[in-house]
Amino acid sequence: MVGKFERRKDTVQELTESAATHVGQIATIIAGAVRDVTREIGDWVSDGIEMREAAKKARDDEGEAEPVD
């Protein structure tokens, strides 16, 4: 027969293991979200840089397209 102390110990152990598992899963979710948000921000900045470079190239090309007499 299992005593009262051992039952309580087992309950605390199970609760601790469960909490550790859930906290680990939550940390994994948060880390993944941070990674995904960082990637999206990086892509957004890259898009902005590419648009700025394309606009500069278009301005430069307009200057070259004028006929020279």
C-alpha positions in Angstrom: 0.0 0.0 0.0 1.3 3.4 -0.9 1.4 5.9 1.9 0.0 9.5 2.0 3.5 11.0 1.7 4.4 8.9 -1.4 1.1 9.8 -3.1 1.7 13.5 -2.6 5.3 13.1 -3.8 4.1 11.3 -6.9 1.4 14.1 -7.5 4.0 16.8 -7.2 6.4 15.0 -9.5 3.7 14.5 -12.1 2.6 18.2 -11.9 6.3 19.3 -12.2 6.9 17.1 -15.2 3.7 18.3 -16.8 4.5 22.0 -16.1 8.0 21.5 -17.6 6.6 19.9 -20.7 4.1 22.7 -21.2 6.6 25.5 -20.5 8.9 23.9 -23.1 6.2 23.7 -25.7 5.2 27.4 -25.0 8.9 28.4 -25.3 9.1 26.5 -28.6 6.0 28.3 -29.9 7.4 31.7 -28.9 10.8 31.0 -30.4 9.2 30.0 -33.7 7.0 33.1 -33.7 10.0 35.4 -33.0 11.9 33.6 -35.8 9.0 34.0 -38.3 8.4 37.7 -37.4 12.1 38.4 -37.7 12.2 36.7 -41.1 9.1 38.8 -42.3 10.7 42.0 -41.1 13.9 41.2 -42.9 12.0 40.4 -46.1 10.1 43.6 -45.8 13.3 45.7 -45.4 14.8 43.8 -48.4 11.8 44.6 -50.5 12.2 48.3 -49.6 15.8 48.3 -50.5 15.1 46.6 -53.8 12.3 49.2 -54.6 14.6 52.0 -53.7 17.3 50.6 -56.0 14.8 50.0 -58.8 13.6 53.6 -58.5 17.1 55.0 -58.7 17.9 52.8 -61.7 14.7 54.1 -63.4 15.7 57.7 -62.7 19.1 57.0 -64.1 17.7 55.3 -67.2 15.4 58.3 -67.8 18.4 60.5 -68.0 20.1 58.3 -70.5 16.9 57.9 -72.7 16.9 61.6 -73.6 18.1 62.1 -77.2 21.5 63.8 -77.6 21.7 66.3 -80.4 
